[in-house]
Amino acid sequence: MTNLVPFTLFTFNRMEISPPPPAAFEEIIGYSGDLRFVGFYYQGSSVCIEDGMVKEVGDRSPWSIWYRSLGVEIHKHFCFGYDGRDPEHMLILDRKARTLYAGPVQAARDALRQQVPCLQETQSEAPLQADLDEKEEDLTYLLANTMSTADCERRQAKKKEGMEMLETWLRRQG
């Protein structure tokens, strides 16, 4: 994980909440990279994950549980997207400091790209919703048709463990 801060964090709103531990948040949602800053938002029927280098479709179950826990005050000021409404903001996680920020989607996307200077000129815009839906369907198909039963069981056990960890963490937060 790089220590480079790619943007002035003061340009984004620092959230007054802490993120769950990695295994109960970014890992269970589906972030597979190792960059310090990663962004999350919900578009269409998919959790979208970006770090400036990769754009992934994540698991919406843990995202939904966490998103509902944010409370009215946060939802009043920030829209990270939900069914029927595109996001206005992206949630940015500083994985090193375990701090959350919110910023307009395009500004956040531009800032995240700065983590990967060599890709700034070649990075494309966010995928269209149809592309995200297709990737999610392809991933589901691949997982269902290429994983052994033991691999599927391990994956399900890890997801269950992460979901339990997330729910326990949320209960402790009050």
N, C-alpha and C positions, 0 to 999 in steps of 0.2 A: 504494500500500500504506500503510495507516494505521500510525502509530507507537503507537497506543493499546494498552496491555496490558490486556485486558479482565478479567483475573482474577489472583489471586495464584498465580504459578507454583509457589510452594512447596507448594501443596496437591496437586501432581502429582509423580510421580517423574521426575526428570531422567534421561534415558538417557545412558549413558556412551559412546554411539556417535554418530558424525556422520552426517547424511543425505547421500546422493549430491547432486550439483549439480542445480538445478531441471530442466534438460532431461533428466536421467536419473532423475528421481524424480517430483515432483508433476506436471510437464507431461506426461510419458509415461504416467503412471498415468491422467491425464485431468482434473486440476483445471483448471477454466476461469475461476475467480474471481481476484480480486486482493487479498483480505484477508490480513492478516499471519499469522493463525493458521488452520490447516486440520487437520482430523482425518481419520484413515483407520482402517478396520476391514474385516473380511471377514465377510459374513453370507450363509448359504445358498451360492450359487455366484457371489456378486458382491462386488467391492470397493466399499465405500461411502465416499463422500467428503462431508464436511460442513464448512461454515465458519460456521455460524450463520445464513446467509442462503440458501444453496443446499445441496441434497442431490443428489449425482450418483452415477451408477454408473460406476466406472472400469474400466480395462483390467486384468484379473487376471494377465496374463502377466508384466509387469514387477513387479507386487506379489509374485507367487509367488517369483520369482527373489530379490528383496530379502528377503522374509520368511524363506526358507530360509537365508539368510546370517546371520541374527541370532544363531544359536548357542544352545546348550542353556541357558546361564545366563539369558538373556532369556526363553526359552520356559518356563522353570521358574517364573518370577515373573509373567509377563504372558501373557494370552490375547487376541490381537487377532482371534480367530475363524479358522476353517478349515472345510473340508468336514466336515459332520456335527457341528460345535460352534459355537454362537453366541459372539460376543465377550463377554468380561468387561471388557475394557479398550479404550480408543481411543488410537491413536497420534496425538499432537498435534505438528505441525511449526510452529515459529516460523520463518517464511520470512525474516524480517529477520536474526535472529541465527543462523540455520541450526542450531537446537537442537531436539532431540526430547524429548518428555515422554510419559508414559503415565499414564492415569487411568481410573477406572471410567467406563463408557460414558455413563451419565446425567449424572454430574458434568461430564464433558468436554463433552457436548452443551450443558449449561446454561452453562458457561463460554464456549463458542464463540458462543452467542447474545448474550452481553454485548458482542461486537464491533459488533453492529448494534442499538443501543438502541431504535431506532424499530420493530424487528420483534419485540422480546421478547414482547409481548403477543399477536402474531398468529401466531407460529411454531408449527407443528403438531409432533406427535411424529414419530419416525422412521417412514419408510414400512414397510408390511408387506412381507415377503419376496415375496409374490405380486406386489405393485406394482413392486418392484425388478426382478423377472424380466420383467414385462411391459414396463417401460421399456427394459430391455436389448434385448429382442426388437424393440421399436418402433424403437429407435435403429439396430440392425443392419439392419432392413428399410429404414429411411429412407436410411441410408448406401449400402446396396446398390442402391437404386432411384432415388436423386436425384443421386448424385455422378457426374461424368463420369469416363471412364477415366483421363484425365490427373490429375484430383483424387484418385482412388483410388491411383494410382501415387505421387503426391506424399505422400499420407498414409502409405502403406506404407513409403516411403523414409524419412520422418521417424521413424516408429516403429522401423524397423530401426536407424537411426542412434542413437536414444535407447537402444535395447536394447544395442547395442554399447558405448555410453558407460557404461551401468550395469554391464555385465559387466567392462569394463576397470577402472572405479572399484572394484568389489568385489575384483578380483584384487589391486589395489594396496593395499587395506586389509588383505590377508593372510588 
